[in-house]
Amino acid sequence: MKYRVKESFSKAVEEYDRYAIIQQQAGKRLLERLRLIKRDGFILDLGAGTGVLLKGFKNTIALDLSLPMCRSCRKQELLPVAGDGEFLPFKSGVFDVVFSNFALQWMVPERVAPEVYRVLKLGGLAFISLPVEGSLSRLLSAWNRAHIEVFGEEDILFRFPSENRILEAFKEAGFKLLEFEREEFSVWFDSPREAVRCVNRVGARNPFRKSKTNRELVKKFYEFYSLNGKFLLNYKVLFLVLKKI
């Protein structure tokens, strides 16, 4: 899975900021929370992508699995590090803040939460947003319905983590929950291709999916996906502010 995720985001780097509509909306909301604290601390942007969100923040390390994304972060005058969020390549207790927008859904919560806790200083803060269970519900449902009709079986689709699993992982890691919010972000498109493009062009391809597809499947998918000629992308986003105690 890790290799496929890395490969997908590496290919998406050139067009990511153009198509990451909802990711940027959620990121700006999370950034509002970060701006409430002093900006002179040592920050880790975990799953930084192109690095545009924390452009202008000093003392910021941008970690991403993808080397092309890391090169983009360097252009934003961030210090890029290629690495895995489940095995952070840093000493313990070095960061004042960990910031992560739309990245943790690709990681195992029970592995990444203790790592975030470990690298934070005592009293350090984690600002996190990620899509959870229920995201892309209409798109995924339409695809599976079409897949069953054409091939007689469900496809193996990516599953977003549940809200409870995320909360429990950070609680078990030792964090104190300071702020909790959930919000649904939705965008309607006139074309199914346009909607799917805003998923695929940001690297969010299903790492488990088989290559089996054909024109009939795509036609059925578009038919089931449509709602009065419109096509929905929805993300249920969890926002967390956590403190290391």
GUPA-906062 format. One record per residue: residue number from 1; x, y, z of N, C-alpha, C in turn; residue in three letters. Coordinates in Angstrom, 1 decimal. Layout:
// GUPA-906062
  num      nx      ny      nz     cax     cay     caz      cx      cy      cz  residuo
  NUM       X       Y       Z       X       Y       Z       X       Y       Z      ALA
...
END
This chain:
// GUPA-906062
  num      nx      ny      nz     cax     cay     caz      cx      cy      cz  residuo
    1     0.8    -1.2     0.0     0.0     0.0     0.0     0.9     1.3     0.0      MET
    2     1.9     1.3     0.8     2.7     2.5     1.0     3.3     2.9    -0.4      LYS
    3     3.8     1.9    -1.1     4.4     2.2    -2.4     3.4     2.8    -3.4      TYR
    4     2.2     2.3    -3.4     1.2     2.8    -4.3     0.8     4.2    -3.9      ARG
    5     0.7     4.5    -2.6     0.3     5.8    -2.2     1.4     6.8    -2.6      VAL
    6     2.7     6.4    -2.3     3.8     7.2    -2.7     3.8     7.5    -4.1      LYS
    7     3.6     6.5    -5.0     3.6     6.7    -6.4     2.5     7.6    -6.9      GLU
    8     1.3     7.4    -6.3     0.2     8.3    -6.7     0.4     9.7    -6.5      SER
    9     0.9    10.0    -5.2     1.1    11.4    -4.9     2.3    12.0    -5.6      PHE
   10     3.3    11.2    -6.0     4.4    11.7    -6.7     4.0    12.1    -8.1      SER
   11     3.1    11.4    -8.7     2.5    11.7   -10.0     1.6    12.9   -10.0      LYS
   12     1.0    13.2    -8.8     0.0    14.3    -8.7     0.6    15.6    -8.4      ALA
   13     1.9    15.7    -8.2     2.5    17.0    -7.6     2.2    18.2    -8.5      VAL
   14     2.3    18.0    -9.8     2.2    19.2   -10.7     0.7    19.8   -10.7      GLU
   15    -0.3    19.0   -10.5    -1.7    19.4   -10.6    -2.4    19.4    -9.2      GLU
   16    -1.7    19.1    -8.2    -2.3    18.9    -6.9    -3.1    20.2    -6.4      TYR
   17    -2.4    21.3    -6.4    -3.0    22.5    -5.9    -4.2    23.0    -6.7      ASP
   18    -4.2    22.6    -8.0    -5.3    23.0    -8.9    -6.6    22.2    -8.5      ARG
   19    -6.4    21.0    -8.2    -7.6    20.1    -8.0    -8.0    19.8    -6.5      TYR
   20    -7.1    20.2    -5.6    -7.3    19.9    -4.2    -8.3    20.9    -3.6      ALA
   21    -9.5    21.0    -4.1   -10.4    22.0    -3.7   -10.8    21.8    -2.2      ILE
   22   -11.3    20.7    -1.8   -11.8    20.4    -0.5   -10.6    20.3     0.5      ILE
   23    -9.5    19.8     0.0    -8.3    19.7     0.9    -7.9    21.0     1.3      GLN
   24    -7.9    22.0     0.4    -7.5    23.4     0.7    -8.5    24.1     1.6      GLN
   25    -9.8    23.8     1.4   -10.8    24.4     2.3   -10.6    23.9     3.8      GLN
   26   -10.4    22.6     3.9   -10.1    22.1     5.3    -8.8    22.6     5.8      ALA
   27    -7.8    22.7     5.0    -6.5    23.1     5.4    -6.5    24.6     6.0      GLY
   28    -7.3    25.4     5.3    -7.4    26.8     5.7    -8.1    26.9     7.1      LYS
   29    -9.1    26.0     7.3    -9.8    26.0     8.6    -8.8    25.6     9.7      ARG
   30    -8.0    24.6     9.4    -7.1    24.1    10.4    -6.0    25.2    10.6      LEU
   31    -5.6    25.9     9.6    -4.6    26.9     9.7    -5.1    28.1    10.6      LEU
   32    -6.3    28.3    10.6    -6.9    29.4    11.5    -6.6    29.1    12.9      GLU
   33    -6.7    27.8    13.3    -6.4    27.4    14.7    -4.9    27.5    15.0      ARG
   34    -4.1    27.2    14.0    -2.6    27.3    14.2    -2.2    28.7    14.4      LEU
   35    -2.8    29.6    13.7    -2.4    31.0    13.7    -2.7    31.7    15.1      ARG
   36    -3.5    31.0    15.9    -3.8    31.5    17.2    -2.7    31.4    18.2      LEU
   37    -1.7    30.6    17.9    -0.5    30.4    18.8     0.7    31.1    18.2      ILE
   38     1.7    31.2    19.0     2.9    31.9    18.5     3.5    31.2    17.3      LYS
   39     4.1    31.9    16.4     4.6    31.3    15.2     6.1    31.1    15.2      ARG
   40     6.8    31.2    16.4     8.2    31.0    16.4     8.6    29.7    16.9      ASP
   41     7.6    28.7    17.1     8.0    27.4    17.5     8.5    26.5    16.4      GLY
   42     9.0    25.3    16.7     9.5    24.4    15.8     8.3    23.5    15.3      PHE
   43     8.0    23.5    14.0     6.7    22.9    13.5     7.1    21.7    12.6      ILE
   44     6.3    20.6    12.7     6.4    19.5    11.8     5.1    19.5    11.0      LEU
   45     5.2    19.7     9.7     4.0    19.5     8.8     4.0    18.0     8.3      ASP
   46     3.1    17.2     8.9     3.1    15.8     8.6     2.2    15.5     7.5      LEU
   47     2.8    15.0     6.4     2.1    14.8     5.1     1.9    16.1     4.5      GLY
   48     3.0    16.8     4.2     2.9    18.2     3.8     2.4    18.4     2.4      ALA
   49     2.5    17.4     1.6     2.1    17.7     0.2     2.9    18.7    -0.5      GLY
   50     2.3    19.6    -1.2     3.1    20.7    -1.9     3.7    21.7    -0.9      THR
   51     3.2    21.8     0.3     3.8    22.7     1.3     3.2    24.1     1.3      GLY
   52     2.1    24.3     0.5     1.6    25.7     0.4     0.9    26.2     1.6      VAL
   53     0.4    25.3     2.4    -0.4    25.7     3.6     0.5    26.4     4.6      LEU
   54     1.7    25.9     4.8     2.6    26.5     5.8     3.7    27.4     5.3      LEU
   55     3.5    27.8     4.0     4.4    28.7     3.4     4.4    30.0     4.3      LYS
   56     5.6    30.5     4.6     5.7    31.7     5.4     5.9    31.4     6.9      GLY
   57     5.7    30.1     7.3     6.0    29.7     8.7     7.5    29.4     8.8      PHE
   58     8.1    30.0     9.7     9.6    29.7     9.9     9.7    28.5    10.8      LYS
   59    10.9    27.9    10.7    11.3    26.7    11.6    10.3    25.6    11.3      ASN
   60    10.0    25.3    10.1     9.0    24.3     9.7     9.7    23.2     8.9      THR
   61     9.6    22.0     9.4    10.0    20.8     8.6     8.8    20.2     7.9      ILE
   62     8.9    20.0     6.6     7.8    19.4     5.9     8.1    18.0     5.5      ALA
   63     7.4    17.0     6.1     7.6    15.6     5.9     6.6    15.0     5.0      LEU
   64     7.0    14.3     3.9     6.1    13.7     3.0     6.8    12.4     2.5      ASP
   65     5.9    11.4     2.2     6.4    10.2     1.6     7.0    10.3     0.2      LEU
   66     6.5    11.3    -0.5     6.8    11.5    -1.9     8.0    12.5    -2.1      SER
   67     9.0    12.1    -2.8    10.1    13.0    -3.1     9.8    14.2    -3.9      LEU
   68     8.9    14.0    -5.0     8.5    15.2    -5.7     7.7    16.2    -4.9      PRO
   69     6.9    15.7    -3.9     6.2    16.6    -3.0     7.2    17.4    -2.1      MET
   70     8.3    16.7    -1.7     9.3    17.3    -0.9    10.0    18.4    -1.7      CYS
   71    10.3    18.2    -2.9    10.9    19.2    -3.8    10.0    20.4    -3.9      ARG
   72     8.7    20.2    -4.0     7.8    21.3    -4.0     7.8    22.1    -2.7      SER
   73     7.9    21.4    -1.6     8.0    22.0    -0.2     9.3    22.9    -0.1      CYS
   74    10.3    22.5    -0.8    11.6    23.3    -0.8    11.3    24.6    -1.5      ARG
   75    10.5    24.6    -2.5    10.2    25.9    -3.2     9.4    26.8    -2.3      LYS
   76     8.7    26.3    -1.3     7.9    27.1    -0.4     8.8    27.6     0.8      GLN
   77    10.1    27.3     0.7    11.0    27.7     1.7    10.8    27.0     3.0      GLU
   78    10.3    25.7     2.9    10.2    24.8     4.0    11.4    23.9     4.0      LEU
   79    11.7    23.2     5.1    12.8    22.2     5.1    12.2    20.9     4.9      LEU
   80    12.3    20.3     3.7    11.7    19.0     3.4    12.4    17.8     3.9      PRO
   81    11.7    16.8     4.3    12.2    15.5     4.7    11.4    14.4     4.1      VAL
   82    11.9    13.5     3.4    11.2    12.4     2.9    11.1    11.3     3.9      ALA
   83     9.9    10.9     4.3     9.8    10.0     5.4     8.4     9.5     5.6      GLY
   84     8.2     8.5     6.5     7.0     7.8     6.8     6.4     8.3     8.1      ASP
   85     5.2     8.8     8.1     4.6     9.3     9.4     4.4     8.2    10.5      GLY
   86     4.4     7.0    10.1     4.3     5.9    11.1     5.7     5.6    11.7      GLU
   87     6.7     6.1    11.1     8.1     5.9    11.7     8.9     7.2    11.5      PHE
   88     8.5     8.2    12.3     9.1     9.5    12.1    10.6     9.5    12.4      LEU
   89    11.4    10.1    11.4    12.9    10.0    11.6    13.4    11.2    12.4      PRO
   90    12.8    11.4    13.6    13.3    12.5    14.4    13.5    12.0    15.9      PHE
   91    14.3    12.8    16.6    14.4    12.5    18.0    13.1    12.8    18.8      LYS
   92    13.0    12.3    19.9    11.8    12.5    20.8    11.9    13.9    21.4      SER
   93    10.7    14.5    21.5    10.5    15.8    22.1    11.2    17.0    21.5      GLY
   94    11.1    17.1    20.1    11.8    18.1    19.4    10.9    19.2    18.8      VAL
   95     9.6    18.9    18.7     8.7    19.8    18.0     7.7    20.5    19.0      PHE
   96     7.5    21.8    18.8     6.4    22.5    19.5     5.1    22.2    19.0      ASP
   97     5.0    21.9    17.7     3.7    21.7    17.0     3.8    20.7    15.9      VAL
   98     2.8    19.8    15.8     2.7    18.9    14.7     1.4    19.3    14.0      VAL
   99     1.5    19.6    12.7     0.3    20.0    11.9     0.1    19.0    10.8      PHE
  100    -1.1    18.6    10.6    -1.4    17.6     9.5    -2.7    17.7     9.0      SER
  101    -2.8    18.0     7.7    -4.0    18.2     6.9    -4.2    17.2     5.9      ASN
  102    -5.3    16.4     5.9    -5.7    15.4     4.9    -4.5    14.4     4.6      PHE
  103    -3.9    13.9     5.6    -2.8    13.0     5.4    -2.9    11.7     6.2      ALA
  104    -3.5    11.8     7.4    -3.5    10.7     8.4    -4.4     9.5     7.9      LEU
  105    -5.3     9.8     7.0    -6.2     8.7     6.5    -5.4     7.6     5.8      GLN
  106    -4.2     8.0     5.3    -3.3     7.0     4.6    -2.5     6.3     5.5      TRP
  107    -2.5     6.5     6.8    -1.7     5.9     7.8    -2.5     5.1     8.8      MET
  108    -1.8     4.2     9.5    -2.4     3.4    10.6    -2.5     4.2    11.8      VAL
  109    -3.7     4.6    12.3    -3.8     5.5    13.5    -3.0     5.0    14.7      PRO
  110    -3.1     3.7    15.0    -2.4     3.2    16.1    -0.9     3.3    16.0      GLU
  111    -0.4     3.5    14.8     1.1     3.7    14.7     1.5     5.2    14.6      ARG
  112     0.7     6.0    14.0     1.1     7.4    13.8     0.9     8.2    15.1      VAL
  113    -0.2     7.9    15.8    -0.5     8.7    17.0     0.6     8.6    18.0      ALA
  114     1.2     7.5    18.4     2.3     7.4    19.3     3.6     8.1    18.8      PRO
  115     3.7     8.1    17.5     4.9     8.8    16.9     4.7    10.3    17.0      GLU
  116     3.5    10.8    16.8     3.3    12.3    16.9     3.5    12.7    18.4      VAL
  117     3.0    11.8    19.3     3.2    12.1    20.7     4.7    12.1    21.1      TYR
  118     5.4    11.2    20.5     6.9    11.0    20.9     7.7    12.2    20.4      ARG
  119     7.4    12.8    19.2     8.3    13.8    18.7     7.9    15.2    19.3      VAL
  120     6.7    15.3    19.9     6.3    16.6    20.5     7.0    16.8    21.8      LEU
  121     7.3    18.1    22.1     7.7    18.5    23.4     6.6    18.4    24.4      LYS
  122     6.9    18.3    25.7     5.8    18.3    26.7     5.1    19.6    26.6      LEU
  123     3.8    19.5    26.5     2.9    20.6    26.3     2.7    21.0    24.9      GLY
  124     3.4    20.3    24.0     3.3    20.6    22.6     1.9    20.3    22.0      GLY
  125     1.6    20.9    20.9     0.2    20.8    20.3     0.2    20.0    19.0      LEU
  126    -0.8    19.3    18.7    -1.1    18.7    17.4    -2.4    19.2    16.8      ALA
  127    -2.3    19.8    15.6    -3.4    20.3    14.9    -3.7    19.3    13.7      PHE
  128    -4.8    18.7    13.7    -5.0    17.6    12.7    -6.4    17.7    12.1      ILE
  129    -6.4    17.5    10.8    -7.7    17.4    10.1    -7.6    16.2     9.1      SER
  130    -8.6    15.4     9.0    -8.6    14.3     8.1   -10.0    13.8     7.8      LEU
  131   -10.2    13.3     6.6   -11.5    12.8     6.2   -11.7    11.4     6.9      PRO
  132   -12.9    11.2     7.4   -13.2     9.9     8.1   -14.3     9.2     7.4      VAL
  133   -14.8     8.1     8.0   -15.8     7.2     7.4   -17.0     8.0     7.0      GLU
  134   -17.5     7.8     5.8   -18.6     8.5     5.2   -18.2     9.4     4.1      GLY
  135   -16.9     9.6     4.0   -16.4    10.5     2.9   -16.5     9.8     1.6      SER
  136   -16.8    10.6     0.5   -16.9    10.1    -0.8   -18.0     9.0    -0.9      LEU
  137   -19.0     9.2     0.0   -20.0     8.1     0.1   -20.8     7.8    -1.2      SER
  138   -21.2     8.9    -1.9   -22.0     8.7    -3.1   -21.1     8.1    -4.2      ARG
  139   -19.9     8.6    -4.4   -19.0     8.1    -5.4   -18.7     6.6    -5.2      LEU
  140   -18.3     6.3    -4.0   -17.9     4.9    -3.7   -19.1     3.9    -3.8      LEU
  141   -20.3     4.4    -3.4   -21.5     3.5    -3.5   -21.8     3.3    -4.9      SER
  142   -21.8     4.3    -5.7   -22.1     4.2    -7.2   -21.1     3.3    -7.9      ALA
  143   -19.8     3.4    -7.5   -18.8     2.5    -8.1   -19.1     1.0    -7.8      TRP
  144   -19.3     0.8    -6.5   -19.5    -0.6    -6.1   -20.8    -1.2    -6.7      ASN
  145   -21.9    -0.4    -6.8   -23.1    -0.8    -7.4   -22.9    -1.2    -8.9      ARG
  146   -22.1    -0.4    -9.6   -21.8    -0.7   -11.0   -20.9    -1.9   -11.1      ALA
  147   -20.0    -2.0   -10.2   -19.0    -3.2   -10.2   -19.8    -4.5   -10.0      HIS
  148   -20.8    -4.5    -9.1   -21.5    -5.7    -8.8   -22.4    -6.1   -10.0      ILE
  149   -23.0    -5.1   -10.7   -23.8    -5.4   -11.9   -23.0    -5.9   -13.0      GLU
  150   -21.7    -5.4   -13.2   -20.9    -5.8   -14.3   -20.1    -7.0   -14.1      VAL
  151   -19.5    -7.1   -12.9   -18.6    -8.3   -12.6   -19.2    -9.2   -11.5      PHE
  152   -20.3    -8.9   -10.9   -20.9    -9.8   -10.0   -20.3    -9.8    -8.6      GLY
  153   -19.5    -8.8    -8.3   -18.9    -8.7    -7.0   -18.5    -7.3    -6.7      GLU
  154   -18.3    -7.0    -5.4   -17.9    -5.7    -5.0   -16.4    -5.5    -5.3      GLU
  155   -16.0    -4.3    -5.6   -14.6    -3.9    -5.7   -14.0    -3.8    -4.3      ASP
  156   -12.7    -3.9    -4.3   -11.9    -3.7    -3.0   -11.6    -2.2    -2.9      ILE
  157   -12.4    -1.5    -2.2   -12.3     0.0    -2.1   -11.5     0.5    -0.9      LEU
  158   -11.0     1.7    -1.0   -10.3     2.3     0.2   -11.3     2.6     1.2      PHE
  159   -11.0     2.3     2.5   -11.9     2.6     3.6   -11.3     3.7     4.5      ARG
  160   -12.1     4.8     4.6   -11.6     5.9     5.5   -11.8     5.4     7.0      PHE
  161   -10.9     5.8     7.8   -10.9     5.4     9.2   -12.1     6.0     9.9      PRO
  162   -12.6     5.3    10.9   -13.8     5.8    11.7   -13.3     6.9    12.6      SER
  163   -14.2     7.8    12.9   -14.0     8.8    13.9   -13.5     8.3    15.2      GLU
  164   -14.2     7.2    15.7   -13.9     6.7    17.0   -12.5     6.0    17.0      ASN
  165   -12.1     5.4    15.9   -10.8     4.8    15.9    -9.7     5.9    16.0      ARG
  166    -9.9     7.0    15.3    -8.9     8.1    15.4    -8.8     8.7    16.8      ILE
  167   -10.0     9.0    17.4   -10.0     9.5    18.8    -9.4     8.5    19.8      LEU
  168    -9.7     7.3    19.6    -9.2     6.3    20.6    -7.6     6.1    20.4      GLU
  169    -7.1     6.2    19.2    -5.7     6.1    19.0    -4.9     7.2    19.6      ALA
  170    -5.4     8.4    19.5    -4.7     9.6    20.1    -4.9     9.6    21.6      PHE
  171    -6.0     9.1    22.1    -6.2     9.0    23.6    -5.3     8.0    24.1      LYS
  172    -5.1     6.8    23.5    -4.2     5.8    24.0    -2.8     6.2    23.9      GLU
  173    -2.5     7.1    23.0    -1.1     7.6    22.9    -0.7     8.5    24.0      ALA
  174    -1.7     9.1    24.7    -1.5     9.9    25.9    -1.9    11.4    25.7      GLY
  175    -2.5    11.7    24.6    -2.9    13.1    24.3    -4.2    13.5    25.1      PHE
  176    -4.2    14.8    25.4    -5.4    15.4    25.9    -6.1    16.2    24.8      LYS
  177    -7.4    15.9    24.6    -8.2    16.5    23.6    -8.6    17.9    24.0      LEU
  178    -8.1    18.9    23.3    -8.5    20.3    23.6    -9.7    20.8    22.7      LEU
  179    -9.7    20.3    21.5   -10.8    20.8    20.6   -11.2    19.7    19.6      GLU
  180   -12.5    19.6    19.4   -13.0    18.6    18.5   -14.1    19.2    17.7      PHE
  181   -14.1    18.9    16.4   -15.1    19.4    15.5   -15.2    18.5    14.3      GLU
  182   -16.4    18.3    13.8   -16.6    17.6    12.6   -17.4    18.4    11.6      ARG
  183   -17.1    18.4    10.3   -17.8    19.2     9.3   -17.8    18.4     8.0      GLU
  184   -18.9    18.6     7.3   -18.9    18.0     5.9   -18.7    19.0     4.9      GLU
  185   -17.8    18.7     4.0   -17.4    19.6     2.9   -17.9    18.9     1.6      PHE
  186   -18.7    19.7     0.8   -19.3    19.1    -0.4   -19.0    20.1    -1.6      SER
  187   -18.8    19.5    -2.8   -18.7    20.2    -4.0   -19.5    19.4    -5.1      VAL
  188   -20.4    20.1    -5.8   -21.1    19.5    -6.9   -20.5    19.8    -8.2      TRP
  189   -20.5    18.9    -9.1   -19.9    19.0   -10.5   -21.0    18.8   -11.5      PHE
  190   -20.8    19.4   -12.7   -21.7    19.1   -13.8   -21.3    17.9   -14.6      ASP
  191   -20.1    17.4   -14.4   -19.6    16.3   -15.1   -19.0    15.2   -14.2      SER
  192   -19.3    13.9   -14.4   -18.7    12.9   -13.6   -17.2    12.8   -13.7      PRO
  193   -16.7    13.1   -15.0   -15.3    13.1   -15.2   -14.6    14.2   -14.4      ARG
  194   -15.2    15.3   -14.3   -14.7    16.4   -13.6   -14.6    16.1   -12.1      GLU
  195   -15.6    15.4   -11.6   -15.6    15.1   -10.1   -14.5    14.0    -9.9      ALA
  196   -14.5    13.0   -10.7   -13.4    12.0   -10.5   -12.0    12.5   -10.6      VAL
  197   -11.9    13.5   -11.6   -10.6    14.1   -11.8   -10.1    14.8   -10.5      ARG
  198   -11.0    15.4    -9.7   -10.6    16.0    -8.5   -10.3    15.1    -7.4      CYS
  199   -10.5    13.8    -7.6   -10.0    12.8    -6.7    -8.7    12.2    -7.2      VAL
  200    -8.7    11.8    -8.5    -7.5    11.2    -9.0    -6.3    12.1    -9.2      ASN
  201    -6.6    13.4    -9.6    -5.5    14.3    -9.8    -4.8    14.8    -8.6      ARG
  202    -5.3    14.5    -7.4    -4.6    14.9    -6.2    -3.9    13.7    -5.5      VAL
  203    -3.9    12.6    -6.3    -3.2    11.4    -5.8    -4.0    10.5    -5.0      GLY
  204    -5.3    10.7    -4.8    -6.1     9.9    -3.9    -6.7     8.7    -4.6      ALA
  205    -5.8     8.0    -5.2    -6.2     6.8    -5.9    -6.3     5.6    -4.9      ARG
  206    -7.2     4.7    -5.1    -7.4     3.6    -4.2    -6.2     2.7    -4.3      ASN
  207    -5.4     2.5    -3.3    -4.2     1.6    -3.4    -4.5     0.2    -3.4      PRO
  208    -5.8    -0.2    -3.1    -6.2    -1.6    -3.1    -6.9    -2.1    -4.3      PHE
  209    -7.3    -1.1    -5.2    -8.1    -1.5    -6.3    -7.4    -2.3    -7.4      ARG
  210    -8.1    -3.3    -7.9    -7.6    -4.0    -9.0    -7.8    -3.2   -10.3      LYS
  211    -7.1    -3.7   -11.3    -7.2    -2.9   -12.6    -8.4    -3.3   -13.5      SER
  212    -9.2    -4.3   -13.0   -10.3    -4.7   -13.8   -11.3    -3.6   -14.0      LYS
  213   -11.5    -3.2   -15.3   -12.5    -2.2   -15.6   -12.8    -2.3   -17.1      THR
  214   -13.9    -1.7   -17.5   -14.3    -1.7   -18.9   -15.3    -0.6   -19.2      ASN
  215   -15.7    -0.4   -20.4   -16.6     0.7   -20.7   -17.9     0.6   -20.1      ARG
  216   -18.4    -0.7   -20.0   -19.7    -0.9   -19.4   -19.7    -0.5   -17.9      GLU
  217   -18.6    -0.8   -17.2   -18.5    -0.5   -15.8   -18.5     1.1   -15.7      LEU
  218   -17.8     1.7   -16.5   -17.7     3.2   -16.4   -19.1     3.8   -16.7      VAL
  219   -19.8     3.3   -17.7   -21.1     3.8   -18.1   -22.1     3.6   -16.9      LYS
  220   -22.1     2.4   -16.3   -23.0     2.2   -15.2   -22.6     3.1   -14.0      LYS
  221   -21.4     3.2   -13.8   -20.9     4.1   -12.7   -21.4     5.5   -12.8      PHE
  222   -21.3     6.1   -14.0   -21.8     7.4   -14.3   -23.3     7.5   -14.1      TYR
  223   -24.0     6.5   -14.5   -25.4     6.4   -14.4   -25.9     6.4   -12.9      GLU
  224   -25.2     5.6   -12.1   -25.6     5.5   -10.7   -25.1     6.7    -9.9      PHE
  225   -24.0     7.3   -10.3   -23.4     8.4    -9.6   -24.2     9.7    -9.8      TYR
  226   -24.9     9.8   -10.9   -25.7    11.1   -11.2   -26.9    11.3   -10.2      SER
  227   -27.1    12.5    -9.8   -28.3    12.9    -9.1   -28.8    14.2    -9.7      LEU
  228   -29.8    13.9   -10.5   -30.4    15.0   -11.3   -29.4    15.7   -12.2      ASN
  229   -28.5    14.9   -12.8   -27.4    15.5   -13.7   -26.3    16.1   -13.0      GLY
  230   -26.2    16.0   -11.7   -25.1    16.6   -10.9   -24.3    15.5   -10.2      LYS
  231   -23.1    15.8    -9.9   -22.2    14.7    -9.3   -21.5    15.3    -8.1      PHE
  232   -21.6    14.6    -7.0   -21.2    15.1    -5.7   -19.8    14.5    -5.2      LEU
  233   -19.0    15.3    -4.7   -17.8    14.9    -3.9   -18.1    15.4    -2.5      LEU
  234   -18.1    14.5    -1.5   -18.3    14.9    -0.1   -17.2    14.3     0.8      ASN
  235   -16.8    15.1     1.7   -15.8    14.6     2.7   -16.3    14.9     4.1      TYR
  236   -16.4    13.9     5.0   -16.7    14.2     6.4   -15.3    14.4     7.1      LYS
  237   -15.1    15.6     7.5   -13.7    15.9     8.0   -13.8    16.1     9.5      VAL
  238   -12.8    15.5    10.2   -12.6    15.6    11.6   -11.5    16.5    11.9      LEU
  239   -11.7    17.5    12.8   -10.7    18.5    13.2   -10.4    18.3    14.6      PHE
  240    -9.1    18.2    15.0    -8.6    17.9    16.3    -7.5    18.9    16.7      LEU
  241    -7.6    19.4    17.9    -6.4    20.0    18.6    -6.1    19.2    19.8      VAL
  242    -4.9    18.7    19.9    -4.5    17.8    21.0    -3.2    18.4    21.7      LEU
  243    -3.1    18.0    22.9    -1.9    18.5    23.7    -1.2    17.3    24.3      LYS
  244     0.1    17.3    24.3     0.9    16.3    24.9     1.0    16.6    26.4      LYS
  245     0.6    15.7    27.3     0.7    16.0    28.7     1.5    14.9    29.4      ILE
END
